[in-house]
């Protein structure tokens, strides 16, 4: 019986490929590479090289690998083709047959789903959502990913809500890449935080502090006035988004992951104590931070082969 699966997490700048022990939920080893965005052939051959490297490094026999799971940034059809990446991966923007190409090259089964959905699956199977019925995961990175898992499975057959970060939650002149203004994604992602700092003249006011979400959160804890204002507005926008997701998805737990999550630890109690609308009188949920960290995408992609 195959015990392992390959998990591929396609990021905006890096692609992380790992080999996962499906029983233990452990990443045995990973390989990182810059994400090839324009040439499909180079993308596929690069993944194959990473796969061979992982087998060589770990000594795991190919016969013990169930298949290759991939989290892709876009809409994924039943046949494993990818669509609508909004320019993040131009060669995948229109019905690119990713599953077909991978299976032809690797000679292994391949399963593909939306990247935010597989992160949610990883959290539900191996993370803080394990054993919880309705698990909603918000991935705050370069953008905002939204994924829901119910009873250990995706609630819908296809990732119809893959643009769930584009709910309008503020009257704002802040433009999102989707073309609209006031999107939650444009306000609470790492990009949104640094953009807010830039608008506040961060580099001229704080020339000694780098313009990153992590640095801004650190500066806020030290009392930096501009940073405190940015983080306060961030929490306001995030809690508004959570209120909307609660009424839409009625989760038992909301897990926040991605690169921004680390800065939220000091504010988690405050975010949990905000009064959210209850869909029914006995309803309750909690907000937690991911413990899978940067491995969540790899684990979630591999978990497409779990059980």
Number of C-alpha atoms within 10 A of each C-alpha: 7 14 16 29 28 29 32 29 28 22 21 16 13 13 20 22 30 28 26 25 20 24 12 10 18 17 21 14 14 21 16 12 15 14 18 22 16 14 12 17 10 13 16 17 14 16 22 15 11 20 23 12 15 20 16 11 12 12 9 15 11 15 12 12 22 20 23 28 28 30 26 28 26 25 24 27 19 12 13 21 22 26 21 19 17 14 13 16 23 17 18 25 18 15 16 19 16 22 22 15 17 20 15 12 12 17 10 15 16 23 24 23 26 25 30 28 31 33 33 36 33 30 29 28 23 22 21 19 25 15 13 16 16 23 29 28 32 26 27 21 21 20 20 25 28 25 25 26 26 18 14 20 17 18 15 11 9 15 22 12 16 21 17 18 22 22 17 16 17 15 9 12 9 16 14 16 14 12 7 15 20 19 26 25 29 27 29 27 25 23 20 24 25 22 19 23 21 13 9 15 13 20 14 9 10 14 10 9 13 13 17 16 24 18 14 24 21 16 18 17 14 11 11 14 11 19 25 18 15 19 24 14 16 19 18 15 20 19 17 17 20 18 17 16 19 21 14 10 14 20 24 19 20 26 25 24 27 25 17 21 21 16 17 19 11 11 12 15 12 11 18 14 10 12 9 16 13 14 13 9 7 6 11 15 16 12 19 21 19 22 15 20 16 14 19 27 33 32 35 34 34 34 31 25 22 18 6
